[in-house]
Amino acid sequence: MDPVLLLAEWWWIAPVAAGAGTAGAIGVRRRSRAGGRRLAYDAARHDLRAARQAAAERRVAVKVARADYARVAAERGARRATAEQVAGAKRMLREKERDAKAAAADVRARQVRLNAARAAIPGASAPRPLERLHAEHDGITARWMRYETDPALQIAYPGMTDVRHPATAAYLRAAGHATELRRTTTGRVTPAEFAAYRDAVAELERAFEAAEHAARVQAGEAPPAPAWQDAAQDALGRSAEAIGRAAEAAASVIDAWTNRKRPGR
């Protein structure tokens, strides 16, 4: 047969073969993702992108607050703004700077978690991240059910089953939220859905630990030191903030008094 005619007749083989190879590669990738081996890693990447976006927004907010402070300070020099307005703009700038530092720290933490998730991608025969997360959720629920089903524990720690206790009520709210998000992890799970469910399970564990500690404090088995430490830390933070506000107010009063005396000179 003429080679030209042969080429004209079978020209479609190469494109179809290339398309089949591409479709096969996409299918393998989709099966890999559907298998869920990389789900925790993809969720960590999602978290890092969100943290970077938040950090960029906070940096922009700092620039805006810095510009507002410079504007108000200039208007104060032209006697079109009060000392209180300058102090308010300065406080806003400091708050935005603290937010930006916190966002930058969150980006660094998310990067570390991404590296850990990359190293922890399971093998072909190992449990998938979603399976491990379901097992963790079930483990917390089993720990809670011991207090619901064991009469001796109910007598020893009545606070664990009393919804009037704030810590117990907080645990039940966290349990409901985690269960609701677990229902979204059936079928094809996106990294965002996995991340939301993962965070809900982590919050559930913290709420259970807090409820268990409160019940043991009520039973006289544990001192309420952590709560007092948290209260003391909060009081110290509020005191420092109050001192800062008082210092700024005093500086504003002195500045206002000094500027009022100048026209008389």
For each residue, the residues with C-beta under 8 A, 3 or more apart:
1: 5 6
2: 5 6
3: 6 7
4: 7 8
5: 1 2 8 9
6: 1 2 3 9 10
7: 3 4 10 11
8: 4 5 11
9: 5 6
10: 6 7 13
11: 7 8 14
12: 15 16
13: 10 16 17
14: 11 17 18
15: 12 18 19
16: 12 13 19 20
17: 13 14 20 21
18: 14 15 21 22
19: 15 16 22 23
20: 16 17 23 24
21: 17 18 24 25
22: 18 19 25 26
23: 19 20 26 27
24: 20 21 27 28
25: 21 22 28 29
26: 22 23 29 30
27: 23 24 30 31
28: 24 25 31 32
29: 25 26 32 33
30: 26 27 33 34
31: 27 28 34 35
32: 28 29 35 37 38
33: 29 30 36 38 39 42
34: 30 31 188
35: 31 32 128
36: 33 39 128 129 130 131 189
37: 32 121 122 124 128 129
38: 32 33 41 42 121
39: 33 36 42 43 128 129 130 189 191 194
40: 43 44 117 120 121 129 194 198
41: 38 44 45 114 117 118 120 121
42: 33 38 39 45 46 191 194
43: 39 40 46 47 117 129 191 192 194 195 198
44: 40 41 47 48 110 113 114 116 117 118 195
45: 41 42 48 49 114 191
46: 42 43 49 50 191 192 195
47: 43 44 50 51 110 113 114 195
48: 44 45 51 52 107 110 111 113 114
49: 45 46 52 53
50: 46 47 53 54
51: 47 48 54 55 103 106 107 110
52: 48 49 55 56 107
53: 49 50 56 57
54: 50 51 57 58 103 106
55: 51 52 58 59 100 103 104 106 107
56: 52 53 59 60
57: 53 54 60 61 103
58: 54 55 61 62 96 99 100 102 103
59: 55 56 62 63 100 103
60: 56 57 63 64
61: 57 58 64 65 96 99 100
62: 58 59 65 66 93 96 97 99 100
63: 59 60 66 67
64: 60 61 67 68 96
65: 61 62 68 69 89 92 93 95 96 97
66: 62 63 69 70 93
67: 63 64 70 71
68: 64 65 71 72 89 92 93
69: 65 66 72 73 86 89 90 92 93
70: 66 67 73 74
71: 67 68 74 75
72: 68 69 75 76 81 85 86 89
73: 69 70 76 77 81 86 89
74: 70 71 77 78
75: 71 72 78 80 81 85
76: 72 73 79 80 81 82 83 85 86
77: 73 74
78: 74 75 81
79: 76 259
80: 75 76
81: 72 73 75 76 78 85 86
82: 76 85 86 256
83: 76 86 87 251 252 253 255 256 259
84: 87 88 252
85: 72 75 76 81 82 88 89
86: 69 72 73 76 81 82 83 89 90 252
87: 83 84 90 91 248 249 251 252
88: 84 85 91 92
89: 65 68 69 72 73 85 86 92 93
90: 69 86 87 93 94 248
91: 87 88 94 95 245 248
92: 65 68 69 88 89 95 96
93: 62 65 66 68 69 89 90 96 97
94: 90 91 97 98
95: 65 91 92 98 99
96: 58 61 62 64 65 92 93 99 100
97: 62 65 93 94 100 101
98: 94 95 101 102
99: 58 61 62 95 96 102 103
100: 55 58 59 61 62 96 97 103 104
101: 97 98 104 105
102: 58 98 99 105 106
103: 51 54 55 57 58 59 99 100 106 107
104: 55 100 101 107 108
105: 101 102 108 109
106: 51 54 55 102 103 109 110
107: 48 51 52 55 103 104 110 111
108: 104 105 111 112
109: 105 106 112 113
110: 44 47 48 51 106 107 113 114
111: 48 107 108 114 115
112: 108 109 115 116
113: 44 47 48 109 110 116 117
114: 41 44 45 47 48 110 111 117 118
115: 111 112 118 119
116: 44 112 113 119 120
117: 40 41 43 44 113 114 120 121
118: 41 44 114 115 121
119: 115 116
120: 40 41 116 117
121: 37 38 40 41 117 118
122: 37 126 127 128 129
123: 126
124: 37
125:
126: 122 123
127: 122 131 132 135
128: 35 36 37 39 122 131 132
129: 36 37 39 40 43 122 132 133 194
130: 36 39 133 134 185 189 194
131: 36 127 128 134 135
132: 127 128 129 135 136
133: 129 130 136 137 185 194 197 198 201
134: 130 131 137 138 182 185
135: 127 131 132 138 139
136: 132 133 139 140 201 205
137: 133 134 140 141 178 182 201 204
138: 134 135 141 142
139: 135 136 142 143
140: 136 137 143 144 201 204 205 208
141: 137 138 144 145 175
142: 138 139 145 146
143: 139 140 146 208
144: 140 141 147 148 160 171 175 208
145: 141 142 148 149
146: 142 143 149 150 153
147: 144 150 153 154 157 160 161 215
148: 144 145 154 161
149: 145 146
150: 146 147 153 154
151: 154 155
152: 155 156
153: 146 147 150 156 157 160
154: 147 148 150 151 157 158 160 161
155: 151 152 158
156: 152 153 219
157: 147 153 154 160 212 215 216 218 219
158: 154 155 161 162 215 218
159: 162 165 167 168 211 214 215 218 219
160: 144 147 153 154 157 168 211 212 215
161: 147 148 154 158 168
162: 158 159 165 168
163: 168 169 172
164: 168 169
165: 159 162 168 169 211 214 215 218
166: 169 170 214
167: 159 170 171 207 210 211 213 214 215
168: 159 160 161 162 163 164 165 171 172 211 214 215
169: 163 164 165 166 172 173
170: 166 167 173 174 207 210 211
171: 144 167 168 174 175 204 207 208 210 211
172: 163 168 169 175 176
173: 169 170 176 177 207
174: 170 171 177 178 200 203 204 206 207 208
175: 141 144 171 172 178 179 204 207
176: 172 173 179 180
177: 173 174 180 181 200 203 204
178: 137 174 175 181 182 197 200 201 203 204
179: 175 176 182 183
180: 176 177 183 184
181: 177 178 184 185 193 196 197 200
182: 134 137 178 179 185 197
183: 179 180 186
184: 180 181 189 193 196 197
185: 130 133 134 181 182 189 193 194 197
186: 183 189
187:
188: 34
189: 36 39 130 184 185 186 193 194
190: 193 194
191: 39 42 43 45 46 194 195
192: 43 46 195 196
193: 181 184 185 189 190 196 197
194: 39 40 42 43 129 130 133 185 189 190 191 197 198
195: 43 44 46 47 191 192 198 199
196: 181 184 192 193 199 200
197: 133 178 181 182 184 185 193 194 200 201
198: 40 43 133 194 195 201 202
199: 195 196 202 203
200: 174 177 178 181 196 197 203 204
201: 133 136 137 140 178 197 198 204 205
202: 198 199 205 206
203: 174 177 178 199 200 206 207
204: 137 140 171 174 175 177 178 200 201 207 208
205: 136 140 201 202 208 209
206: 174 202 203 209 210
207: 167 170 171 173 174 175 203 204 210 211
208: 140 143 144 171 174 204 205 211 212
209: 205 206 212 213
210: 167 170 171 206 207 213 214
211: 159 160 165 167 168 170 171 207 208 214 215
212: 157 160 208 209 215 216
213: 167 209 210 216 217 222 226
214: 159 165 166 167 168 210 211 217 218
215: 147 157 158 159 160 165 167 168 211 212 218 219
216: 157 212 213 219 221 222
217: 213 214 220 221 222 223 224 227
218: 157 158 159 165 214 215
219: 156 157 159 215 216
220: 217
221: 216 217
222: 213 216 217
223: 217
224: 217 227 228
225: 228 229
226: 213 229 230
227: 217 224 230 231
228: 224 225 231 232
229: 225 226 232 233
230: 226 227 233 234
231: 227 228 234 235
232: 228 229 235 236
233: 229 230 236 237
234: 230 231 237 238
235: 231 232 238 239
236: 232 233 239 240
237: 233 234 240 241
238: 234 235 241 242
239: 235 236 242 243
240: 236 237 243 244
241: 237 238 244 245
242: 238 239 245 246
243: 239 240 246 247
244: 240 241 247 248
245: 91 241 242 248 249
246: 242 243 249 250
247: 243 244 250 251
248: 87 90 91 244 245 251 252
249: 87 245 246 252 253
250: 246 247 253 254
251: 83 87 247 248 254 255
252: 83 84 86 87 248 249 255 256
253: 83 249 250 256 257
254: 250 251 257 258
255: 83 251 252 258 259
256: 82 83 252 253 259 260
257: 253 254 260 261
258: 254 255 261 262
259: 79 83 255 256 262
260: 256 257 263
261: 257 258 264 265
262: 258 259 265
263: 260
264: 261
265: 261 262
